[in-house]
Amino acid sequence: MTIPQAKSTDEGTYICETDDIHPGHTISSPPALIHVQNHEVPVIDPPLQTAMAGKPAEIHCWLPNRPYASLRWRKEEGKIAEDAIDKDGTLTIPNIKSSDEGNYICFTDDIHPGHTVSSAPAHILVEHSQVPEINPPQQTVVANQTAQINCWLPDRPYATLQWRKEDGDLSDKAVDKDGILTIPNVNSTDEGTYVCFTEDVHPGHIISSAPALIHVQNPQIPQVDPSQQTVTVNSVVRISCRLPGRPYATLQWRKEGGDISDKATDNDGVLTIPDVNISDEGTYVCFTDDVHPGHTISSAPALVHVKKPDVLVIDPPQQTVTINETAQIQCSAPNRPYVTLRWRKQDGVINENATDISGFLTIPQAR
């Protein structure tokens, strides 16, 4: 007896019989047992799924009773997407497209090395969204920073997309280009709900995205400008302080490790120190308690460096020459090799025969 393509229903006990030896008397053989072992094949889940274009899709595969089996995926009639991840029996396609639609097979050769055993096919159907997609759906942006929202129509890379603001107009500084809305230097008026729309799906009929929310958060610390500066003695120092989003905040200044000069003025967050000297050098901090009354909030430090004014060096400072001899004096500005230098005579006029070249004063035939 031959049983081709044995199945589990063929499993059982079989007996051979005859009555040829003693007609009318059946003689039976000892029982013959057939056990049908199920062929081990990878199991997949789900066998069928519909994935939205632009969204991720995932298929799982495993080999029962072999948790450490090496499993891989292939696509029938095509290649798996380059961005797909095939790891530990799980195939993940992060951004599914029309070209990803089809049958996927999980396979292994762990059961019989050298002989590949494949799963039943797992079918992925790709469905195309008819509404614009947006990202991110919500965001919090600090005042004076840039907010950006992306919009696209899956599988329609050349769709014409536009943005509008619910209950208001887009900021004049906003840029709406190729589905990307960019708002630089956001302020509280930019806070709100934004919607991307198109009529490419059904001409004449506007299709809108889900809302995208922008929340604008004002910085909680005063901002100073400049954060550091170098000035010379007798010049003016000026540092500005502001609290973004609070133009009428009360702002004050203090000097770390010392007192602010008596001649300094502190007006509307602007610290001005005229006729600075070396003692004015140091770190200055702007502070306010307007954010949380009773609690002082301080800015980052503003550093002021004060340097002495540049001086000119003469050589020699004094000399004695006899009549008709040549006198020469050199003038230089240390660390400033290209400075323009000139000579003058105090209480008089320099000899008309004298030459003044690059800081060298030469007087021939002094008298």
QUISULGI-V544193 format. One line per field, one symbol per residue. psi: psi as a letter, one per 30 degrees, with the letter a starting at -180 (. if undefined). burial: I if it has 16 or more other ideal C-beta (glycine too) atoms within 10 Angstrom, else O. Layout:
# QUISULGI-V544193
psi->???
burial->???
This chain:
# QUISULGI-V544193
psi->kkjkhklfffkakkkkllgfejkfjkkkllkkkkkjkkkklkklklfklkkkkfllkkkkkljkgifgkjklklkkhakkkegljjkhfkkkjeikleffkakkkkllgfejkfjkklllkkkkkkkkkgkkklklfllkkkkgakkkkkkljkgifgkjklklkkhllkkffkkjkhfkkkjlhkafffkakkkkllgfejkfjkklllkkkkkkkkkgkkklklfllkllkgakkkkkkljkfifgkjklklkkgakkkfflkjjhfjkkjlhlaeffkakkkkllgfejkfjkklllkjkkkklllklkkkklfklkllkflkkkkkkljkgifgkkklklkkhakkkfflkjjhfjjkjlhk.
burial->OOOOOOOOOOOOOOOOOOOOOOOOOOOOOOOOOOOOOOOIIIOIOOOOOOIOIIOOIOIIIIIOOOOOIOIIIIIOOOOIIOOIOIOOIOIOIOOIIOOIIIOIIIIIOOOOOOOOIOIOIIIIOIOOIOOIIIOOOOOOIOIOOOIOIIIIIIOIOOIOIIIIIOOOOIIOOIOIOOIOIOIOOIOOOIIIOIIIIIOOIOOOOOIOIOOIOIOIOOIOOIIIOOOOOOIOOOOOIOIIIIIIIIOOIOIOIIIOOOOIIOOIOIOOIOIOIOOIOOOIIIOIIIIIOOIOOOOOIOIOOIIIOIOOOOOOOOOOOOOOOOOOOOOIIOIIOOOOOOOOIOOOOOOOOOIOOIOIOOIOIOIOOIO
